Amino acid sequence: MPTQTFQNLPQEKKDKVLAAAINEFSVRNVEEAKFSNIAKDAAIPRGSIYQYFDSKDDLYVYVFQTLREWRREFKEPAFKYYKTSPFLEFFEHYYELDSEYLLRHQQHIDLGKVMYGHARGVSLGLILEIKMQYKDIFVIGIDYDKDHGRIRKDVNATVLADLCIHFMTDIFIFQNITDRMSMNSVKKHLAGTMEIIRQGVE
């Protein structure tokens, strides 16, 4: 995580370092990324980076957690459907907002593709952390629906949650195979997939 020296910087300078780090990690994994590239892009002395972060892993985690927080805030409106509406309705809104955010922020998609293509070390740890966060939210919502008769009692909540988690990462796969991905195509794919899921759990 950032050192106190970094925390004490003016916000403008912190933003420059963050933007430069996002640029670097969007094209290179943690092992290949270079502090020198980040320092050059941020227009700061290379030695300053070592005063701000103890390691590339620390900087990478900081970048990841910052982007995740921005993404989480964008998806927050979906939670008005959490437990107040069927879980699958909540999930549709949640996925749509998540996709909309990612399509507006290409670098986040690029960073995700690099992360999933280099699933080891700190990258793997963060991927597993994401999955556990999703799983906690999804399993609770699914179990709630089972208790209220919205989802069949015999449906395995963990398996359904895992299916939704895999679906959440599909956007990185789609972006790898097409340059024409749009919100309309995402919604069409989502509607078809949710219909299949509903037929199996309701």
N, C-alpha and C positions, 0 to 999 in steps of 0.2 A: 504494500500500500504506500501512498505518498508519505514522504517525510514531513516533519513540521516545517522545514525550510520551504518546501513546495506549497504547503498550506498557507504560508505567510505571503506568498507572491500576490501581486495585484491580479484581479480576475482576468484581465486582458492577456497577461502573460501565461497564466494557467491555461486559458483557452487556446493559445497558440501551440503550447506543448501538446495538449490533448489532440488538436487537429492534426498536428504533425505525426503523432503516434498512430492515430486512426489511419492516416495515409499509408504509413509503413506496414502496419499489421493487416491492411486490406490487400496487400500484394505479397507479403512474406510471412511465413509462420514464425513462431517465437524464436526458434533456433537460428533461422536465417536472417531475421530482422537485425538491424544495426542501430545502436544509439547514435552513431555519427550521422546517419541519414536523418534521424529525427531531429537532432540538434541543428543540422544544416537547414532543414525545412522550417524549423521554428525560429531560425535566426538567433540562436543562443550559442555560447561556447559549449563545446562537447563536454567539458568537465562539469558543467552545471547539471546535466542530466543525472550524473552520479550523486549529486547533492540532493536531487529531488526524489530519486527512486534507488533502492538498494540493488535491484536487478531488473532484467527485462521481464521476468515473470511478474514482478510487482507492478511494473508499468502496464503490462498486458491485462492483469486482473483489474487494475484501475480503469483502463479503457473499457473493458468488457462490462464492468459493473455500472459505469456511467451510462453507456449505451443501453443497457438493460433497464435502467431506471427511467430513461427517456421513453423507451418503448412501453414500459409498464404504465407510465402516466397516460400515454395515448390510449391504452386499452382499458383504462379505469371505468369509462362509461358502461362497458359490458357488464360490470358487476351489479348493476341495478336489476339484471335478470337472474343473478345467482341465487338459487333457492326460491326466488319469487316466481320463476317460470321453470318449465321443464329444463333439465340439464342440457339436453341437446340444443334447445333454443339459445340458452346462454352460450354454449360452445360456438354456435354459428356466429353470433355477434362478436365473440371474443376472437375468433379466427379471422373474421372480416376486418376488424380493426387492426389486428396484428399484420395482416397482409397489406392493408392500406399503408400502414406506417412503413413497412419494409419497402414497398414500391416507391415511396416518396424519398427513401434514404438508401440509395444504391450502395453506398459504402458499407452500410450495415449488412447487406446481403453479401457483398464481397468478403467482408471479414468473416461472416458465417461460413462461407464456402471454404475459405482457407482453414478455419477452425475444424470443420468436419472432415476436411481432407488431410488433416494432420492430428488425428485423434489420439494423442498420447501426451504424457507429461501434464503440464498445466492446462493444456487445451482439453484433454480428456476429463480432467477434474472439473472443469467448468461445464462441460457437456453433461456430465452426470449430475452436477448441481442443478442445472436447468431442468433436467428430467424429473428430479425429485420435487422441485418446486411445483411443476405442472402436476405431477402425480398427486401431491397432497391436496391441491385444489380440486382436481377432477374426481378423485375417489370419494371425497367428502360429498361433492355434489351428486354423484351417481348413487351413493348409499342413501342420501336424502330422498332422491326420487324413488328408489326401491321401497323405502319406508312409506312413501306417500302414494304408491300405486302407479307411478308414472313410467317406471321401468320394471320389467318382470323380476320377481324375486330370485329366479335361478340364474340371472345374468351375473357373470363374474366381474365385479367392479374393477379389479386390478387389470384384467385383460382389456376391458373397454377403455379404461384410462390410458393404457399403453397404446391402444389404437389411435386415440386422440392425440397423444404425444407424438407419435410417428407422423401423423397428419400435419402437426404444427411445423415440422421440419421439411415437409415436402417442397416448400417454396424455394429452398436452396437447391433442390434437385431440379425443379422446373426451370430455374434461372440458368442452370448449367446446359440445358438442352434446347432452350429457345431464347431468341432475342426479342420476341414479340409478346411476352407475357403482359397481360393487362388485368385491371381489376375485374373486368367483365369475364375474362377467362377463369380467373380465380373463383368468382362467384358461381359460375356455371359448374366448375369441378366440385365446389363445395356442396352445391345443391344436390348433385347426383350422388355424391358420397354419403351425405346425411340421409338421403332417402333409403339407401341400402342399409345403413346402420339402424334406422328407425324400424325397418321391417324385421330386423333381427332381435331388437331389444324391447319393443313396446308390445 
